[in-house]
Amino acid sequence: MADAAASLVCEPSAGDRADVPWRSYPAGRVRHPSPHIFEFTPESLGDWCESGGKGTGGERGCAMPRFRAKQILDWVYAKGITDPSAMTNLSKADRTRLSSITFLSGFVVREQRASDDTRKLLIQWHEAQSAKVGGRQTGVALPMLNANEIHGVPLDARRQTECVMIPADRDEAGGADNGAVSTVYKRRTACISSQVGCPVGCRFCASGLGGLDGNLSPGRIVEQVYRLARLLDSPGEPGTGRITNVVFMGMGEPLSNFAAVTHAVRTLAAPWGMGISARKITISTVGLPKAIERLANELDLPVTLALSLHAPNDAIRRELIPWAEYTTIADLLDACWLWFNKTGREITLEYILLRGVNDRPEHARELARVAKSLRANVNLIRYNEVGGLPFGRPEDDDVLTFQSVLRQAGVNSHIRASRGRDIAAACGQLRHEKAPAPIA
C-alpha cells in the first residue's frame, strides 16, 4: 500500500541545510526565532561569530573571534547559563553582540509536580517577531495580574506544548528526603514534544484532540530538555542538573517533523551539547514506513526506535489510529526490519491496553506473532484516562494475563509504570487545548 502519510513528513524548505541554524523550518502557524542557540553546532556558531551575525536576518555587527563559539556553548550546556551578561570570560562588547541570538524562546505557563516526583512544564513559545518579554527567561513563571496573560502576553494554546521529567531508580544513599531530585534518582527521563498538537489524532490520546498547529524547531525541541534539566539543578548551582534519557513521546508525531527532530537528536547526543548517550534517546512513531526507512539511512546514531502499534491487527488499528488507513502492519514490519538490518538496534513495540478493546488473550496471541516476526520487545501501557474519551483503563488481572500470554510465547514484554497520572503527565495525557490554559 502506498505510504500516503509520508507526504506529511516535513523537511527544510528548498535551499535550507540542517547545519545552517538560522534557516527556517516548516512550522505551520508557529513562527520560530532565528537564530536559536540550541540550533548551532560549534562549527556553525564559529561561522556566525566570524561573520558578525551575517545570515541571521538582522543587521550585520562586528565579528567575534571564532573560539568564542566553544566558550558560549560551554556556558550554555556545561554551566546551564543562557544569560549572556553572566558569561564572564566574554568581553562586554561580545556579550552585547549575543543579543541577536535567542537563548530561551518561550516562558513556562505552568509547572506541576506529581506525588511520584514526576514534573511537567507547560511552555508557551514566543512568536518569532516578538521582543523578548521580561528579559531573559529563567523557566519560572512570574506572578500574574491577569489570569489570561503572563509577562503581559496573552495566553495562546496554539503555541503551547507540554514536556515531562520522569525520575526513576531511587538512590537511597543520595538522601530521599533532601528535596534534590537529581541526587535521589539515578535515571531522569525527559519526555518531550516535537509538535504543537498532533496530526495523527489517535482516538485514545489527548495530544491530538485539538489537531496540529505546527512543528517545533530543533532549538525548541532541545530547549525542552534544557528547561527540564534546570529543574534538577542544586540550589544556587546552575548546570548541575542532568537529564540521562530522552523520549520523543510527548505531543506530536516525531517523524512528521523529520528534519527538526533529527537535528535536535544530534545536538542532544553531541559531546559539546547535552551529551546524552544516543542509546538512551528513543524516537517513538505511530508508523510511517518511508520515514522509518529514511531514519535508518540518514541518522547515524544508535537511537532506540519505538513503534506505537497499539493493536494486533489492521482492523483494530484502523479503528484506533486514523493514519493506519495509509499503511498496514506488514508494511511497518518491512520498514522495521530495514531499521534492524541497517542499525542492529531492536525495535520496541508500544502497546496501550484499552479495556475490552485490545486487551483480551486472543489479542495477546496475535501480538505475539507480530513481535516474534520482528524480534521486538513489547512495552505494555495501561490506558491513562482522558476526560471525554470513551475508553477505560484495563483491570490489573487482564494486564497480567496479557503479559503472561506474551511471555509464554517467548516475547520479552514489560508493563510500563504509569507516572505522573495525578497531574495528567502520563502517556497519552499531554494535552493540546484550544482554550487558554489555566494557571496553577
C-alpha positions in Angstrom: 0.0 0.0 0.0 1.3 3.5 -0.8 2.6 5.3 2.2 0.4 8.4 1.7 1.1 9.7 5.2 4.7 10.0 4.2 3.8 13.2 2.3 3.3 14.7 5.7 7.0 14.3 6.6 8.3 17.8 6.8 11.8 18.9 5.6 13.6 22.2 5.5 12.4 24.3 2.5 14.5 24.5 -0.7 18.0 25.6 -0.2 18.0 25.1 3.6 20.6 22.9 5.2 20.5 21.3 8.7 23.9 22.8 9.6 22.8 26.4 9.0 20.8 27.1 12.2 19.3 30.4 11.0 17.4 28.8 8.2 13.7 28.3 8.8 11.9 25.0 9.4 8.3 24.5 8.4 6.2 25.4 11.4 2.6 25.9 10.3 1.1 28.7 12.4 4.1 28.7 14.8 6.8 31.1 13.9 10.2 30.4 15.4 13.1 32.7 16.4 16.2 32.8 14.3 18.9 32.2 15.2 18.3 30.0 18.3 21.3 29.0 20.4 20.2 25.4 20.6 20.3 25.1 16.8 24.0 25.9 16.5 26.9 23.5 16.3 30.4 24.5 17.2 31.2 24.9 13.6 28.1 26.9 12.6 28.4 29.1 15.7 32.1 29.7 14.9 31.0 30.8 11.4 28.3 33.1 12.9 30.9 34.7 15.2 33.3 35.3 12.4 30.6 36.7 10.2 29.4 39.2 12.8 26.0 37.6 12.7 25.6 37.5 8.9 22.7 35.4 7.8 20.5 35.9 10.8 18.1 38.2 9.1 19.3 41.3 11.1 21.9 43.9 10.6 25.5 42.6 10.5 27.5 43.5 13.5 31.2 43.3 14.4 32.9 39.9 14.1 33.9 37.9 17.2 36.9 35.5 17.4 36.0 32.0 16.3 37.0 30.5 19.6 34.1 32.4 21.3 31.8 29.6 19.9 33.3 27.0 22.2 33.1 29.4 25.2 29.4 30.2 24.5 28.3 26.6 24.1 30.2 25.7 27.3 28.3 28.3 29.2 25.0 27.0 27.9 25.4 23.2 28.0 28.1 22.7 30.8 27.2 25.6 33.1 23.5 25.9 32.4 23.7 29.7 31.7 21.6 31.3 29.0 22.1 34.9 30.1 25.0 36.4 28.0 25.6 39.0 30.7 26.7 36.2 33.0 29.3 34.8 30.5 32.2 36.4 32.3 35.0 35.2 30.0 33.5 37.1 27.1 34.2 40.8 26.6 31.4 43.2 27.3 31.1 44.0 23.6 30.8 40.4 22.7 28.1 39.8 25.3 26.2 42.7 23.8 26.5 41.2 20.3 24.9 38.0 21.5 21.6 39.9 22.0 20.8 39.0 18.4 20.7 35.3 19.3 17.7 33.8 21.0 18.7 31.7 24.1 15.3 30.9 25.6 12.3 31.3 23.3 9.3 30.9 25.5 8.1 31.0 29.0 6.7 28.5 31.5 2.9 29.0 31.9 2.6 26.2 34.5 4.9 23.9 36.4 3.4 20.9 38.2 4.9 18.2 40.4 3.2 14.8 40.9 3.1 12.7 44.0 5.7 10.4 42.4 8.1 13.4 41.7 7.2 13.5 38.0 7.3 17.1 36.9 5.5 18.7 34.0 6.0 22.1 32.2 3.5 23.8 30.0 5.5 26.1 27.8 4.2 28.9 25.5 6.5 29.8 22.7 7.0 33.4 21.7 6.2 34.5 18.2 9.4 34.9 16.3 8.9 38.6 15.7 8.1 39.3 19.4 10.5 41.2 21.6 11.9 39.2 24.4 9.4 39.7 27.2 10.5 40.3 30.7 14.2 39.9 29.8 15.9 36.6 29.7 13.6 33.9 31.0 14.6 31.6 33.8 12.0 29.0 33.3 9.9 30.1 36.3 6.6 31.8 35.7 6.4 35.3 37.2 3.4 36.3 39.3 0.5 37.4 37.1 -2.1 40.1 37.4 -4.3 38.7 34.6 -5.2 35.1 34.6 -5.3 35.2 30.8 -1.8 36.8 30.4 1.7 36.1 31.5 4.5 38.6 31.2 1.9 40.8 29.6 1.5 38.3 26.7 -2.0 36.7 26.1 -2.1 33.0 26.6 -2.4 31.2 23.4 -2.9 27.4 23.4 -2.0 27.3 19.7 1.6 28.0 20.7 1.8 25.8 23.8 3.4 22.4 24.4 3.9 20.2 27.4 7.1 18.3 28.4 7.7 16.0 31.4 10.7 14.9 33.6 10.3 11.4 34.9 12.6 10.3 37.7 13.4 6.6 38.3 15.8 4.3 40.2 15.8 5.9 43.6 19.2 6.1 45.1 18.7 5.8 48.9 22.3 6.7 49.5 21.6 10.1 47.9 19.1 11.1 50.6 15.5 10.6 49.6 14.3 13.4 51.9 16.7 16.2 50.9 14.4 17.5 48.1 17.1 17.4 45.4 15.6 15.1 42.8 18.9 14.9 40.9 20.6 13.2 43.9 17.7 10.9 44.7 17.1 9.3 41.3 19.7 7.7 39.1 17.6 8.0 35.9 15.9 11.2 34.9 14.0 11.0 31.6 12.8 13.9 29.6 9.6 13.2 27.7 9.5 15.9 25.1 7.2 17.2 22.3 8.1 17.6 18.6 4.9 19.5 17.5 2.3 21.8 18.8 -0.6 19.4 19.0 -0.6 16.3 16.8 -1.7 15.5 13.3 -2.4 11.8 13.9 -5.5 12.0 16.1 -5.3 8.6 17.9 -8.7 8.0 19.3 -7.5 7.4 22.8 -4.9 10.2 23.1 -5.3 13.8 24.5 -2.5 15.3 22.4 -4.3 15.3 19.1 -7.7 16.5 20.3 -7.1 20.0 19.1 -5.3 18.9 15.9 -2.0 20.2 14.8 -1.0 23.9 14.9 2.6 23.5 13.8 6.0 21.9 14.1 8.6 22.8 16.7 12.1 23.9 15.5 15.2 22.0 16.5 16.0 24.7 19.0 12.7 24.5 20.8 12.9 20.7 20.9 16.3 20.9 22.6 15.1 23.8 24.8 12.6 21.5 26.5 15.4 19.2 27.6 17.4 22.1 28.8 14.5 23.5 30.8 13.8 20.1 32.4 17.4 19.8 33.4 17.2 23.1 35.2 14.5 21.7 37.4 17.2 19.3 38.7 19.8 21.9 39.5 21.1 22.1 43.0 20.0 25.4 44.7 22.3 28.2 43.5 24.3 25.9 41.2 23.0 26.2 37.6 24.2 23.5 35.3 24.3 20.7 37.9 21.1 19.0 36.8 21.5 16.3 34.2 18.9 14.5 32.1 20.0 10.9 31.5 17.4 9.7 29.0 15.2 11.4 26.3 12.0 10.0 24.8 10.1 11.6 21.9 6.8 10.6 23.4 5.2 13.9 24.1 2.9 15.9 21.8 3.3 15.2 18.1 4.5 12.6 15.6 8.3 13.0 15.5 8.8 11.6 12.0 6.4 14.1 10.5 8.8 16.7 11.7 11.8 14.7 10.5 14.5 17.3 9.8 13.9 19.2 13.0 13.8 16.1 15.2 17.0 14.6 13.7 18.8 17.9 14.0 17.7 18.0 17.7 18.8 14.4 18.3 22.3 15.2 17.1 22.5 18.1 19.5 21.2 16.1 22.4 23.8 13.4 21.8 26.8 15.6 20.9 29.6 15.7 23.5 29.6 19.5 23.1 25.8 19.6 23.5 23.6 17.8 26.0 26.0 14.8 26.0 23.2 12.2 26.3 24.1 8.8 25.1 22.3 8.1 21.8 21.3 4.7 23.1 19.3 6.5 25.8 17.3 8.5 23.2 14.1 7.0 22.0 12.1 8.2 19.0 8.5 6.9 19.1 6.5 6.9 15.9 3.0 5.8 15.0 4.4 4.2 11.9 5.4 5.9 8.7 7.3 3.2 6.7 9.1 5.6 4.4 10.1 7.9 7.3 11.4 4.8 9.2 13.5 3.8 6.2 14.8 7.3 5.9 15.7 7.5 9.6 17.7 4.2 9.2 19.5 5.6 6.2 20.2 9.2 7.5 20.5 9.2 11.2 24.0 7.8 12.0 23.3 7.4 15.7 22.3 4.3 17.7 19.0 5.7 19.0 16.1 3.4 20.0 13.1 3.3 17.7 9.7 2.6 19.3 6.7 1.7 17.1 3.3 2.8 18.6 1.5 -0.3 17.4 -1.5 -0.4 19.9 -3.3 -3.2 18.0 -2.5 -6.7 16.9 -4.2 -6.4 13.5 -5.0 -3.9 10.9 -8.8 -3.8 11.6 -8.5 -2.8 15.2 -5.5 -0.5 14.4 -7.5 1.5 11.9 -10.3 2.0 14.4 -7.8 3.5 16.9 -5.3 5.3 14.6 -6.5 7.3 11.6 -3.1 7.2 9.9 -3.3 3.4 9.9 -5.5 3.8 6.9 -2.4 4.7 4.9 -0.4 1.6 5.7 -0.5 -1.9 7.0 1.2 -3.7 9.9 3.0 -5.8 7.2 4.4 -2.6 5.7 5.5 -1.4 9.1 7.3 -4.7 9.8 9.2 -4.4 6.5 10.4 -0.9 7.4 11.3 -2.1 10.9 13.3 -4.9 9.5 15.2 -2.5 7.3 15.9 -0.4 10.5 17.2 -3.5 12.3 19.4 -4.7 9.5 20.8 -1.2 9.0 21.4 -0.3 12.6 21.5 -3.6 14.5 19.0 -2.0 17.0 15.9 -3.9 18.0 12.5 -2.3 17.8 10.3 -1.7 20.8 6.6 -2.1 20.3 4.5 0.2 22.3 1.0 -1.2 23.1 -1.6 0.7 25.0 -4.1 -1.6 26.6 -7.7 -0.4 26.3 -10.3 -2.2 28.4 -12.4 -4.5 26.3 -10.9 -3.2 23.0 -7.4 -4.8 22.6 -6.6 -6.4 25.9 -8.0 -9.9 25.5 -5.8 -13.1 25.5 -6.6 -13.6 21.8 -5.2 -10.1 21.1 -2.1 -11.1 23.0 -1.6 -14.2 20.9 -1.9 -12.1 17.7 0.5 -9.6 19.1 3.0 -12.3 20.0 3.1 -13.4 16.4 3.8 -9.9 15.2 6.5 -9.3 17.9 8.3 -12.7 17.2 8.4 -12.0 13.4 10.3 -8.8 14.3 12.3 -9.9 17.3 10.8 -7.0 19.1 10.4 -6.1 22.8 6.9 -5.1 23.9 6.1 -2.3 26.3 2.6 -2.7 27.7 1.0 0.5 28.8 -2.2 0.7 30.8 -4.5 3.3 29.3 -4.4 6.6 31.2 -7.9 8.1 31.3 -8.6 11.2 29.3 -11.8 13.1 30.0 -14.4 12.9 27.3 -12.9 9.9 25.5 -14.8 6.6 25.6 -12.0 4.3 26.8 -11.4 2.6 30.1 -8.2 1.6 32.0 -7.8 -2.2 31.9 -8.1 -4.4 35.0 -4.8 -5.4 36.6 -5.6 -9.1 36.2 -6.2 -8.6 32.5 -2.9 -6.8 32.1 -1.0 -9.6 33.9 -2.8 -12.2 31.8 -1.9 -10.4 28.6 1.7 -10.2 29.6 1.7 -13.9 30.6 0.5 -14.9 27.1 3.2 -12.9 25.5 5.9 -14.4 27.7 4.7 -17.9 27.3 5.1 -17.3 23.5 8.7 -16.3 24.1 8.2 -12.5 23.7 10.1 -10.2 26.1 7.4 -7.8 27.5 7.3 -5.3 30.3 4.5 -3.4 31.9 5.3 0.3 32.0 4.6 2.1 35.2 2.1 5.0 34.8 4.0 8.0 36.1 2.5 11.4 36.8 -1.1 10.5 36.4 -2.3 12.9 39.2 -1.0 15.8 37.1 -2.1 14.4 33.7 1.5 13.8 32.7 1.3 10.1 31.9 1.4 8.5 28.4 -1.4 9.9 26.3 -2.5 12.6 28.7 -0.4 15.6 27.4 -3.0 18.0 26.1 -3.3 20.4 23.2 -6.2 22.6 24.3 -7.9 25.3 22.2 -8.9 27.4 25.2 -6.4 29.4 27.3 -4.6 27.1 29.8 -5.5 27.6 33.5 -2.7 28.9 35.7 -1.8 26.8 38.8 
